[in-house]
Amino acid sequence: MAPSTGKDRLKVCVIHGRGATPRRPNDREEGGDLDTISANVFYGVWATALRAPHEFAFVQYHDGLLRTLWEFENTDFYIPDLPLDTIPDIEGDIREIGRRGGRVVHYLDHHPWADWQLDLLTRLKSEGLVERFAMAGARKGEQLPKAAQACGAELVYDAVIRGQPWETEGLKELRRITRLQDLNIEDDPMGENLSKLIGYGYPKHDLVTALGSIREPEDLSRVFRGMGWDHYVAEHDEKLSRVLPRLKRNLCEIRFRAGEDPTVWTIVCCLVPKTWPGEQLPNVSAAIRYLKHALEMDYFFYCYGSRALTTRKVTHQPSVINLGAMIEKICSPRDGGHPEAASGRPPGNPFFPHDRLAYITGRNFIWYCRYLAQRLRHATGVQIESVHPLRIY
């Protein structure tokens, strides 16, 4: 089904995370990734080609759709790369959008889904509240081979760019880079630099607007230099280099086996370092890049105190843990992600010991890691071999 092309209605394209827009100029930058940026670049190119009025709006995980979208009426919404699980009341939000004369024209996502979510979107579509949806991820608890996976930006590209007069080689290149980066297929220098730009808090709305101008593959490098992004990344890389050594202060290792296989797998747990105003906090990718040269690891757990946990598969070996399914059980059913990358909030688990682990420091980090190991065993059935502190000198 082709997307709505009515030019009389405002089109609002949703970027996940937080950030400043002309409508909300003072909002802070937080979250987001290259996939959501590229998806909205493609929407922006499409809407501009149609000369249709359009804006970008931000929706942060767990906030619900209406926290920022309530101010729009009689609007068509285009929502890519936003996991259904992270929206507390997806049905209620979409119905409220409908009562305001709006509709969700696109809901295109690639995160794991459950049957009830598919049934819900099908029902909302039959009622005219959702025009088109695609759930390109695996059913929860299952996995798809990399070749069968698609990132959110690819879904948008196929919906509004592919085969159209406004399709360019530059947009094809952005799509390719985004797929490599988001699905963790292989490292790409431009993908890494664009991801750094987002992680360092560069205004995402400006990023989407600037990338919409690319026509040829080499335009990516031209825009990167012309906008001064290379200097921005270099400046923040230098700031980051002062903080990265602090990652070594609080490290633990969880060693486990899966089933009857004698192979021992390693999880490195790292407590996010303390930073001061003006310093650059390492994100999970920066932490892995820094630590993997000194430590062997199959998985990485990045601990923002006890309030949030970000997990990544690091090894290129076949995975023995589905991180998305695991995080739902370690944290809460509202959390999740992909088999190789997932995030959640540990206090959402009903067994979380708030009295002992509400605040994590170097002194009780080992106890927190032992708690995570215990929950890992309950969630996945693996056998825990050991949990112990790590030291790097």
Buried (B, 14 or more C-beta within 10 A) or exposed (E): EEBBEEEEBBBBBBBBBBBBBEBBEEBEBEBBBBBBBBBBBBBBBBBEBBEBEBBBBBBBBBBBBBEBBEEBEEBBBBBBBBBBBBBEEBBEBBBBBBEBEBBBBBBBBBBBBBEEBBEBBEEBBEEEBBBBBBBBBBEBEEBBEEEEBBBBBBBBBBBBBBEEEBBBEBBBBBBBBBBBBBBBBEEBEBBBBBBBBBBBBBBBBEBBBBBBEBEEBEBBBEBBEEBEBBEBBEEBBEBBEEBBEBBBBBBBBBBBBBEEEEEEBBBBBBBBBEBEEEBBBBBBBBBBEBBEEEBEBBBBBBBBBBEBBBBBBBBEEEBBBBBBBBBBBBBBEBBBBBBBBBBBBBBBBEEBEEEEBEEBEEEBBBBBBBBBBBBBBEBBEBEBBEBEEBEEE
